[in-house]
Amino acid sequence: SLLDASVFIDARSAAERVWAIEVASRCEGVGMVIADGRGIGMAESRRLQLAAAAAGTAAQRIRPDEERAEQSAARAPGRARPQPGMEC
């Protein structure tokens, strides 16, 4: 199943999180990276974008609403919100 094929990483710091996202994004065997994008600046965002593009990996970094005004190298920044009554 998809869950069995997934790898979850609990980084201890922002630097570790960025490193893990970059390594996963560069791995050609990875189909999709979904990551916590909190606190990732423009330079780091661009570096992660280039890493994913080099390997052909799809990467999605999720950021909170309070960081919406921060610059990012995301091609198509979007907005996702939980819907009432939906459980995770």
BARO-239477 format. One record per residue: x, y negated, z negated of N, C-alpha, C, O, CB in turn; residue number from 1. Coordinates in Angstrom, 1 decimal, m for minus. Glycine has a CB too. Layout:
BEGIN
(r (X, Y, Z), (X, Y, Z), (X, Y, Z), (X, Y, Z), (X, Y, Z), NUM)
...
END
This chain:
BEGIN
(r (0.8, 1.2, 0.0), (0.0, 0.0, 0.0), (0.9, m1.3, 0.0), (2.1, m1.2, m0.2), (m1.0, 0.0, m1.2), 1)
(r (0.3, m2.4, 0.3), (1.0, m3.6, 0.3), (1.6, m3.9, m1.1), (2.8, m4.4, m1.1), (0.1, m4.8, 0.7), 2)
(r (0.9, m3.7, m2.1), (1.4, m3.9, m3.5), (2.7, m3.1, m3.8), (3.6, m3.5, m4.4), (0.4, m3.7, m4.5), 3)
(r (2.6, m1.8, m3.3), (3.8, m0.9, m3.5), (5.0, m1.3, m2.7), (6.1, m1.0, m3.1), (3.4, 0.5, m3.1), 4)
(r (4.8, m2.0, m1.6), (5.9, m2.5, m0.7), (6.4, m3.8, m1.1), (7.3, m4.4, m0.5), (5.4, m2.5, 0.7), 5)
(r (5.8, m4.4, m2.2), (6.1, m5.8, m2.6), (7.2, m5.8, m3.6), (7.3, m4.8, m4.4), (4.9, m6.5, m3.1), 6)
(r (8.0, m6.9, m3.7), (9.0, m7.0, m4.7), (8.7, m8.4, m5.4), (8.5, m9.4, m4.7), (10.5, m7.1, m4.1), 7)
(r (8.7, m8.3, m6.7), (8.4, m9.5, m7.5), (9.6, m9.9, m8.3), (10.3, m9.0, m8.9), (7.2, m9.3, m8.5), 8)
(r (10.0, m11.2, m8.2), (11.2, m11.6, m8.9), (10.8, m12.7, m9.8), (10.2, m13.7, m9.5), (12.3, m12.2, m7.8), 9)
(r (11.3, m12.6, m11.1), (11.0, m13.6, m12.1), (12.3, m14.3, m12.4), (13.1, m13.9, m13.3), (10.4, m12.9, m13.4), 10)
(r (12.6, m15.4, m11.7), (13.8, m16.1, m11.9), (13.8, m16.9, m13.2), (12.8, m17.3, m13.7), (14.1, m17.1, m10.7), 11)
(r (15.0, m17.0, m13.8), (15.1, m17.7, m15.1), (15.3, m19.2, m15.0), (15.0, m19.9, m15.9), (16.3, m17.1, m15.9), 12)
(r (15.7, m19.6, m13.8), (15.9, m21.1, m13.6), (15.5, m21.5, m12.2), (15.3, m20.6, m11.3), (17.4, m21.4, m13.9), 13)
(r (15.4, m22.8, m12.0), (15.1, m23.3, m10.6), (16.2, m22.8, m9.6), (15.9, m22.5, m8.5), (14.9, m24.8, m10.6), 14)
(r (17.4, m22.9, m10.0), (18.5, m22.5, m9.1), (18.5, m21.0, m8.7), (18.7, m20.7, m7.6), (19.9, m22.8, m9.8), 15)
(r (18.1, m20.2, m9.7), (18.0, m18.8, m9.4), (16.8, m18.5, m8.5), (16.8, m17.7, m7.6), (17.8, m18.0, m10.7), 16)
(r (15.7, m19.3, m8.7), (14.5, m19.2, m7.8), (14.8, m19.5, m6.4), (14.5, m18.8, m5.5), (13.4, m20.0, m8.4), 17)
(r (15.5, m20.6, m6.2), (15.9, m21.1, m4.8), (16.8, m20.0, m4.2), (16.7, m19.7, m3.0), (16.6, m22.5, m4.9), 18)
(r (17.8, m19.5, m5.0), (18.7, m18.5, m4.5), (17.9, m17.2, m4.0), (18.1, m16.7, m2.9), (19.7, m18.1, m5.5), 19)
(r (17.0, m16.8, m4.9), (16.2, m15.6, m4.6), (15.3, m15.8, m3.3), (15.2, m14.9, m2.5), (15.3, m15.2, m5.7), 20)
(r (14.7, m17.0, m3.2), (13.9, m17.3, m2.0), (14.8, m17.3, m0.8), (14.4, m16.7, 0.3), (13.2, m18.7, m2.2), 21)
(r (16.0, m17.9, m0.9), (16.9, m17.9, 0.3), (17.3, m16.5, 0.7), (17.3, m16.2, 1.9), (18.1, m18.8, 0.0), 22)
(r (17.7, m15.7, m0.2), (18.2, m14.3, 0.1), (17.1, m13.5, 0.7), (17.3, m12.8, 1.7), (18.7, m13.6, m1.2), 23)
(r (15.9, m13.6, 0.1), (14.7, m12.9, 0.7), (14.4, m13.4, 2.1), (14.0, m12.6, 3.0), (13.5, m13.0, m0.3), 24)
(r (14.4, m14.7, 2.3), (14.1, m15.3, 3.6), (15.1, m14.9, 4.7), (14.7, m14.8, 5.8), (14.1, m16.8, 3.5), 25)
(r (16.3, m14.6, 4.3), (17.4, m14.3, 5.3), (17.3, m12.8, 5.6), (18.0, m12.3, 6.6), (18.7, m14.6, 4.7), 26)
(r (16.6, m12.0, 4.8), (16.6, m10.5, 5.0), (15.7, m10.2, 6.2), (14.5, m10.4, 6.1), (16.2, m9.8, 3.7), 27)
(r (16.2, m9.6, 7.2), (15.5, m9.2, 8.4), (14.4, m8.1, 8.1), (13.5, m8.0, 8.8), (16.4, m8.7, 9.5), 28)
(r (14.6, m7.4, 7.0), (13.6, m6.3, 6.6), (12.4, m6.9, 5.9), (11.5, m6.1, 5.6), (14.3, m5.3, 5.8), 29)
(r (12.4, m8.2, 5.6), (11.3, m8.8, 4.8), (10.3, m9.4, 5.8), (10.7, m10.1, 6.7), (11.8, m9.9, 3.8), 30)
(r (9.0, m9.1, 5.7), (8.0, m9.6, 6.6), (7.5, m10.9, 6.1), (7.2, m11.7, 7.0), (6.9, m8.6, 6.7), 31)
(r (7.4, m11.2, 4.8), (6.8, m12.4, 4.3), (7.3, m12.7, 2.9), (7.5, m11.8, 2.1), (5.2, m12.3, 4.3), 32)
(r (7.7, m14.0, 2.7), (8.1, m14.4, 1.4), (7.0, m15.4, 0.9), (6.8, m16.4, 1.6), (9.5, m15.1, 1.5), 33)
(r (6.5, m15.2, m0.2), (5.6, m16.1, m0.9), (6.2, m16.5, m2.2), (6.5, m15.6, m3.0), (4.1, m15.5, m1.1), 34)
(r (6.5, m17.8, m2.3), (7.3, m18.2, m3.5), (6.8, m19.4, m4.2), (6.0, m20.2, m3.6), (8.7, m18.5, m3.0), 35)
(r (7.2, m19.5, m5.5), (6.9, m20.7, m6.3), (7.8, m21.8, m5.8), (9.0, m21.8, m6.0), (7.1, m20.4, m7.8), 36)
(r (7.2, m22.9, m5.2), (8.0, m24.0, m4.7), (8.1, m25.2, m5.6), (8.5, m26.2, m5.2), (7.4, m24.4, m3.4), 37)
(r (7.7, m25.0, m6.9), (7.8, m26.1, m7.8), (9.2, m26.7, m7.9), (10.1, m25.9, m8.1), (7.3, m25.7, m9.2), 38)
(r (9.3, m28.0, m7.8), (10.6, m28.6, m8.0), (11.6, m28.5, m6.9), (12.8, m28.8, m7.1), (11.2, m28.1, m9.3), 39)
(r (11.3, m27.9, m5.8), (12.2, m27.7, m4.7), (12.2, m29.0, m3.9), (11.2, m29.4, m3.3), (11.8, m26.5, m3.8), 40)
(r (13.4, m29.6, m3.8), (13.5, m30.9, m3.1), (13.6, m30.7, m1.6), (13.7, m29.6, m1.1), (14.8, m31.6, m3.6), 41)
(r (13.7, m31.9, m0.9), (13.8, m31.9, 0.5), (15.0, m31.1, 1.1), (14.8, m30.3, 2.0), (13.8, m33.3, 1.1), 42)
(r (16.1, m31.3, 0.5), (17.3, m30.6, 1.0), (17.2, m29.1, 0.8), (17.5, m28.3, 1.8), (18.6, m31.1, 0.3), 43)
(r (16.8, m28.6, m0.3), (16.6, m27.2, m0.6), (15.5, m26.6, 0.3), (15.6, m25.5, 0.8), (16.3, m27.0, m2.1), 44)
(r (14.4, m27.4, 0.5), (13.3, m27.0, 1.3), (13.8, m26.8, 2.8), (13.4, m25.8, 3.4), (12.2, m28.0, 1.3), 45)
(r (14.6, m27.7, 3.3), (15.1, m27.5, 4.6), (16.0, m26.3, 4.7), (16.0, m25.6, 5.7), (15.9, m28.8, 5.1), 46)
(r (16.9, m26.1, 3.7), (17.8, m25.0, 3.7), (17.0, m23.6, 3.8), (17.3, m22.7, 4.5), (18.7, m25.0, 2.5), 47)
(r (15.9, m23.6, 3.0), (15.0, m22.4, 2.9), (14.3, m22.2, 4.3), (14.1, m21.1, 4.7), (14.0, m22.5, 1.8), 48)
(r (13.9, m23.3, 4.9), (13.2, m23.2, 6.2), (14.2, m22.7, 7.2), (13.8, m21.8, 8.0), (12.7, m24.6, 6.6), 49)
(r (15.4, m23.1, 7.2), (16.4, m22.6, 8.2), (16.7, m21.2, 8.0), (16.9, m20.4, 8.9), (17.7, m23.5, 8.1), 50)
(r (16.8, m20.8, 6.7), (17.1, m19.4, 6.4), (16.0, m18.5, 6.9), (16.3, m17.4, 7.5), (17.2, m19.2, 4.8), 51)
(r (14.8, m18.8, 6.7), (13.6, m18.0, 7.2), (13.6, m18.0, 8.7), (13.4, m17.0, 9.3), (12.3, m18.6, 6.7), 52)
(r (13.9, m19.1, 9.4), (13.9, m19.2, 10.8), (15.0, m18.3, 11.4), (14.8, m17.7, 12.5), (14.0, m20.7, 11.3), 53)
(r (16.2, m18.3, 10.8), (17.3, m17.5, 11.3), (17.0, m16.0, 11.3), (17.4, m15.3, 12.2), (18.5, m17.8, 10.4), 54)
(r (16.2, m15.6, 10.3), (15.9, m14.1, 10.3), (14.5, m13.8, 10.9), (14.2, m12.6, 11.0), (15.9, m13.7, 8.8), 55)
(r (13.8, m14.8, 11.2), (12.4, m14.6, 11.8), (11.4, m14.2, 10.7), (10.5, m13.5, 11.0), (12.5, m13.6, 12.8), 56)
(r (11.7, m14.6, 9.5), (10.8, m14.3, 8.3), (9.8, m15.4, 8.1), (10.1, m16.5, 8.2), (11.7, m14.0, 7.1), 57)
(r (8.6, m15.0, 7.8), (7.6, m16.0, 7.5), (7.8, m16.3, 6.0), (7.9, m15.4, 5.2), (6.1, m15.4, 7.7), 58)
(r (7.8, m17.6, 5.6), (8.0, m18.0, 4.2), (6.9, m19.0, 3.9), (6.7, m20.0, 4.6), (9.4, m18.5, 4.0), 59)
(r (6.3, m18.8, 2.7), (5.3, m19.8, 2.2), (5.7, m20.2, 0.8), (5.8, m19.3, m0.1), (3.9, m19.2, 2.3), 60)
(r (6.0, m21.4, 0.6), (6.3, m21.9, m0.8), (5.1, m22.7, m1.3), (4.6, m23.6, m0.6), (7.6, m22.8, m0.8), 61)
(r (4.6, m22.3, m2.5), (3.4, m22.9, m3.0), (3.8, m23.9, m4.1), (4.7, m23.6, m5.0), (2.5, m21.8, m3.7), 62)
(r (3.3, m25.1, m4.0), (3.6, m26.2, m4.9), (2.3, m26.7, m5.6), (1.2, m26.6, m5.0), (4.3, m27.4, m4.2), 63)
(r (2.4, m27.2, m6.8), (1.3, m27.8, m7.5), (0.8, m29.1, m6.9), (1.6, m29.8, m6.2), (1.5, m27.9, m9.0), 64)
(r (m0.4, m29.5, m7.1), (m1.0, m30.7, m6.6), (m0.1, m32.0, m7.0), (0.0, m32.9, m6.2), (m2.4, m30.9, m7.1), 65)
(r (0.4, m32.0, m8.2), (1.2, m33.1, m8.6), (2.5, m33.4, m7.8), (3.1, m34.4, m7.9), (1.5, m33.0, m10.1), 66)
(r (2.9, m32.4, m7.1), (4.1, m32.5, m6.2), (3.7, m32.7, m4.7), (4.5, m32.7, m3.9), (5.0, m31.3, m6.3), 67)
(r (2.4, m33.0, m4.5), (1.9, m33.1, m3.1), (2.6, m34.3, m2.4), (2.8, m34.2, m1.1), (0.4, m33.3, m3.1), 68)
(r (2.9, m35.3, m3.1), (3.5, m36.5, m2.4), (5.0, m36.3, m2.2), (5.6, m37.1, m1.4), (3.3, m37.7, m3.3), 69)
(r (5.7, m35.3, m2.8), (7.1, m35.1, m2.6), (7.4, m34.6, m1.1), (6.6, m33.9, m0.5), (7.6, m34.0, m3.6), 70)
(r (8.5, m35.0, m0.6), (8.9, m34.6, 0.7), (9.2, m33.1, 0.8), (9.8, m32.6, m0.2), (10.1, m35.5, 1.3), 71)
(r (8.9, m32.5, 1.9), (9.2, m31.1, 2.1), (9.5, m30.9, 3.6), (9.0, m31.6, 4.4), (8.0, m30.2, 1.6), 72)
(r (10.2, m29.8, 3.9), (10.5, m29.5, 5.3), (9.4, m28.5, 5.8), (9.6, m28.0, 6.9), (11.9, m28.8, 5.4), 73)
(r (8.4, m28.3, 5.1), (7.3, m27.4, 5.5), (6.7, m27.9, 6.8), (6.5, m29.1, 7.0), (6.2, m27.3, 4.5), 74)
(r (6.5, m27.0, 7.7), (6.0, m27.3, 9.1), (4.5, m27.7, 9.0), (4.0, m28.6, 9.6), (6.1, m26.2, 10.0), 75)
(r (3.8, m27.0, 8.2), (2.3, m27.2, 8.1), (1.9, m27.2, 6.6), (1.3, m26.2, 6.2), (1.5, m26.2, 8.9), 76)
(r (2.2, m28.3, 5.9), (1.8, m28.3, 4.5), (0.3, m28.2, 4.4), (m0.5, m28.9, 5.1), (2.3, m29.6, 3.8), 77)
(r (m0.2, m27.3, 3.5), (m1.6, m27.1, 3.4), (m2.0, m27.2, 1.9), (m1.2, m27.5, 1.0), (m2.0, m25.8, 3.9), 78)
(r (m3.2, m27.0, 1.7), (m3.7, m27.1, 0.3), (m4.6, m25.8, 0.0), (m5.5, m25.5, 0.8), (m4.5, m28.4, 0.1), 79)
(r (m4.3, m25.2, m1.1), (m5.1, m24.0, m1.5), (m5.6, m24.2, m2.9), (m4.8, m24.7, m3.8), (m4.2, m22.7, m1.4), 80)
(r (m6.8, m23.9, m3.1), (m7.4, m24.1, m4.4), (m8.2, m22.8, m4.8), (m8.8, m22.2, m3.9), (m8.3, m25.3, m4.5), 81)
(r (m8.2, m22.4, m6.0), (m9.1, m21.3, m6.4), (m10.5, m21.7, m6.3), (m10.9, m22.8, m6.5), (m8.8, m20.8, m7.8), 82)
(r (m11.4, m20.7, m5.9), (m12.8, m21.0, m5.8), (m13.5, m20.5, m7.0), (m13.1, m19.5, m7.6), (m13.3, m20.2, m4.5), 83)
(r (m14.5, m21.2, m7.5), (m15.3, m20.8, m8.7), (m15.8, m19.4, m8.5), (m16.3, m19.0, m7.4), (m16.5, m21.7, m8.9), 84)
(r (m15.7, m18.6, m9.5), (m16.2, m17.2, m9.4), (m15.2, m16.2, m8.9), (m15.5, m15.0, m8.9), (m17.4, m17.2, m8.6), 85)
(r (m14.1, m16.6, m8.3), (m13.1, m15.7, m7.8), (m12.1, m15.3, m8.9), (m11.7, m16.1, m9.7), (m12.4, m16.3, m6.6), 86)
(r (m11.8, m14.0, m9.0), (m10.9, m13.6, m10.0), (m9.6, m13.0, m9.2), (m9.7, m12.5, m8.2), (m11.5, m12.5, m10.8), 87)
(r (m8.5, m13.3, m9.9), (m7.2, m12.8, m9.3), (m6.8, m11.5, m9.9), (m5.8, m11.0, m9.6), (m6.1, m13.8, m9.5), 88)
END
